[in-house]
Amino acid sequence: MKRFFFLLASLAFISVGANAQESDTKNKELPIPHKVENIALETLDGGETLMPFWGDKHLLIFYVDPDKAKQNEDFTYEIEYNHAAGGENIEGFGILNLKDSWYPIPNSAVKSIARKRTEKNGALILADPDRRLAKAWGLGDCNNKFTLLLISRDGELVFCRKGEFTAQDKADFYEIIKKYR
């Protein structure tokens, strides 16, 4: 019985240490702009894929914690439906930040809901089950945040904003997107 409690206490200590280490790496942000690499993410049906259009077009990526899917909803609507950020050189898609979701339903259910929505609107949505995008690209903490990213076709992260957008954030976005249309 003592061994069981010792093992349990050891596992708890290791878990706390691992979470602290993960938290440290999750919060490190790299300066903008900086070079990033194409990484593999999950498709909504559970497969794995590299990000589409990499190197062919500039990528407008909506990296969203499902808990905050409606954060910046008016701005997202403006971008998507009024083509306010569109252009033949830009391709946009969404990535679900599943690791930071607090939803009491499993990630498979979140992906199922997203899959049903994409069937209606034709949008492309991928899933990031373990913050690999945020870690690989030095985005820092994206928990509870709507994150908008712009990647040049040369693989450079040229724009990153997280959370509730201010009027200045929106103006900054529109100013930089002009260069990539």
N, C-alpha and C positions, 0 to 999 in steps of 0.2 A: 504494500500500500504506500509506503514511503517513496518507493521508486516511481510510482505513478504520479504522485504529487510533485516530485522533483522534475520528472519529465514534463509535466504540464507547466510548471513554473519556468523551466528552460525554454519551452516552446513560446510561451508568452513573452519572455525576454527577447528571444530572437525575433519574434514578430514585431515587437515595438522597435527594435533596432532597424529592422528592414524597412518599416514604414517611415522612420525618421530619415533613413538614407534616401528612400524614394522621394520623400517630400523635398529634401535638399536638391536633388537633381531636377525635380519637376519645376522648381522655382527659378532656375537659372535661365535668364533670357539673354539672347545674343543680340548685338546691335543690328539695326535695319539700315541699309540693305546688307544681306549676306547670302552666300551661296548655299543652296540646299540640294539634296539628292531625292530622286524619285524613290518612293518606298512602297512596299507591298501593304495593302490594306484588305479588309474583308469585303466581299460583295454581300448584298442582302440575303442571298441564298446560301451563304456559308463558304463560298469559294474564296480564293485569294487572287488579287490582281494588283498590278502596278497602276499608278494613276494614269488615266487616259490623256491623250493629247500632249503628253510631256515632250517638250522640245519642239512641238509643231505650232503650238499656240500659247498665248499668255493665259494663265489659269486664275480664275476668280473662284476662290474656295470659301464656302461657308462651313466653318468648323464649329459645330454646335453641340453644346451639352444639352441633351434632350430635356432637362429640367428647365432650360431657358430658351426653348424653341421659339417663343413669341417675343423674346427680347429684340428690340429694333424691328418689330414687325412692319411698321409703316415704311421704314427705310428699305427693308428687304423687298417689300411690295413694289416700291418705286424702282428699285434696281431690276427686279425680275419682269414685271408686267409693263412698265413704261420704257423698258430698254434703256434706262438712264445710264447704264454702264456698258452697254453692248457695243459690239463691233465685230467685224469678220475675223479679227485677229485674237479674239478673246473667247474662251470657253469656260462656262461656270458649272459647278456642281457642289453638292453637299457631302460632308463627312460627319457622321454621328460620333461624338466623343462618348463612347459607352462606359468607359471606366469611371467617369465622374458623375454618371447618372445615379441619382438616389432613388429612382422609381422602384417601388416594391415588386415590380414585375421583372421577369428575366430579360436579358438582352435579346434573346430570340424573339420575345413578344414585341419588343421595341422595333426590331428589324422587320417583323411581320407587318406592323402598323405602317412603317415607312414604305415597305414593298407595295402595300395596297394603295398608298397615296401616289407612288411613282407610276403605277399602272394607269392612274387617271390623268396625271399631268405630264408624263414622259420625262420627268427629271431624273438625273443620275445622282444616286446617293450611295456612298460607300460607308463602311463602319470601321472605327478604330477602337478595338476592344481593350487596349492596354496603354493608351497614351503614347503609342510609338511615334506618331506624327509630332506631337508636342515636344517629346524628348529629342527626336532626331533633328528637328528644325530649331531647337532652342526657343520655343515659344513661352516657356515659363508656365505659370499656373493658369489653366484655362477652365478650372472648375467653376460652375455656375455662370459661365460666360458664353455669349455669342461672340465668335471670333471671325473676323473677315480678313482673308489673306489674298494677296496678289503676288503671283509668281511669274516672273518673266520667262519667255521661251528659252532663255539662256540658263534657267535654273536658279535665278536669284530672287529671294524673298524681298520684295520692294515695298510692301505695305502690310501692316499688321495692326489691327485694333481689336480690343476685347472689351466686353461689357456693354453697358448702356452708352450709346453714341451721343456725343454732344453735337451741337451745330458745327463746331470747329472740326470734329472728327469727320463729319460728312463732307465738309468743304475740302478738307485735306484729301479725302478719298477721290472726290471728283477731279481735283487738280492733278493728282498722280495718274489716274486712269486715262486722262487725255493723251498721255505719252504713249500708251500701249494700244490704242484703238487702231 
